[in-house]
Amino acid sequence: MGRVIAAVFSIVLLVVSIYLFGLAFQAAAGTQAWVFFGGIILMCLSFALPIHVFSKR
């Protein structure tokens, strides 16, 4: 059950990160880089989470 929750949470993180990438182009001039960087961080977490969860047997 834990693996299923991790997989769903990873997909949610991936979708939110893609949304942040698009939102960065509509954000104010001072916050564009921070929103885009947040998307990059979430994208990294969405790929790292299943790697660490599914590698354990």
N, C-alpha and C positions, 0 to 999 in steps of 0.2 A: 504494500500500500504506500510505503514511503517513496518508492521509486515513481509511482504514478503522480503523486503530489509534486515531486521534484520536477518531473517532466512538464506538467501543466504550468507550474510556476515559472519554469524556464521559458516556455512559449509566451506566457504573459509578459515577462521581462523583455523578450524579443520584440513583441508588438509595441510595447510602450517605448522602447528605444527607437524604433522606426518612426513612431509618432513624434518623438522629440526631435529627430532629424528634420522632419518637415516643419515642425513648429519653430525651429531656430531661424528659418527664413522670414517668419512673420513677427518675430520678437523685436523688441526695441533694440536700438543700436548698441547699447552697453551690455545687453544680456545675451546676445546671439551666441557668442563663443561659449558661455557657461551652459546654455541649453544644449548646444551641440556636444559639448564635452560630457554632459550628463548622459546624453544618448550613447556616447562611446563607452562610458563606464557601464551602463546597463547592458549594452551589447556584449561586452567582455564577461560580465557576470552571467548572462544568459547562456554563454557557451562554456564557461568554467564550471557552473553548477552541475550539469549532467556528467561532465568528465569526472568530477570528484565523487559524485554519488554513485554512478554506475560502475566505477572502477573497483569498488569494494564488493567483495563476494560474501 
